[in-house]
């Protein structure tokens, strides 16, 4: 897989006002225009780029939105190629909710669409730079040193490279910041149901706060703080809960590690008493299982939640994140 391009942001987390929502001319049909920017069924027509955005739209929009997702279950989001019909749906949507930098094909199509409201989740929180290593020993200093340099790093990082990390949804706190911005945008796009969107956003914030509390409590006392994963998607989670992520590859889930990186991970596993190598459901587990076999470690799933399938350990974002917490607690020796 080619290295993905990521366009970072310098927006601050608390800024969820209207300036963070890109508005363009409504490109729906004349029927949509006649119903105040909504589709023929009277609901707000929302197109979400992939599952983490879909979950937000459904939770916040509730019964007043119809949500269509560009990335179907089981499809690796980074590899998505849009069909002409999907590109057409973008132009007819009242709202497009996406995360810039994850899916180049989506970014390009959205730039050419005439959707009523376009919401880029990366503008609703602050992105940080992560490579294969991130965590409690150096994560905070890393963010402080490099935060002002984000605009100069545009690569979706491969092995060992630093770049603006798009996996903000794997930190319940950052995901909550995005949720607040999405809620404000829905209120703006559909004022008639603003009170409902506000209430739904608050209900979701309560769920995310409880999830954050579960992670903080569950991972407070562990035998080790280090975990190894194929896909370096858990940098924000590691920093939030005082852990240290060691990625086999970079943020590209299909990239191959160098022999030097494999040797380094073997040394880290021994030094930090690592018990488990994590892999994910939508990418190959070959490298993880080889490393685990060579080092006498176990394997388990740590789901980056880029899609929900029959193999997912849960039916929605909250349940899969709780499964991730259970897997981390077991692997890290939570007390």
Secondary structure, DSSP 8 states (H G I E B T S, - for coil): ----B-------TT--SGGGSEE----S-HHHHHTTS--TTSSEEEEESSHHHHHHHHHHHGGGEEEEESS-TT--GGG----HHHHHHHHH-SEEEE-TTT-HHHHHHHHT---SEEEEGGGGS---EE-SEEETTTHHHHHHHHGGGGGG--B---TT--EE---GGGSHHHHHHHHHHHHHHHHHH-GGGHHHHHHHHHHHHHHHHHHHHHHHHHTSSBS--EEEESS---HHHHHHTT-EEEESS-SSTT----HHHHHHHHHHHHHTT--EEEE-SSS--HHHHHHHHHHT-EEEE----S---TTSSSSSHHHHHHHHHHHHHHHHTB-
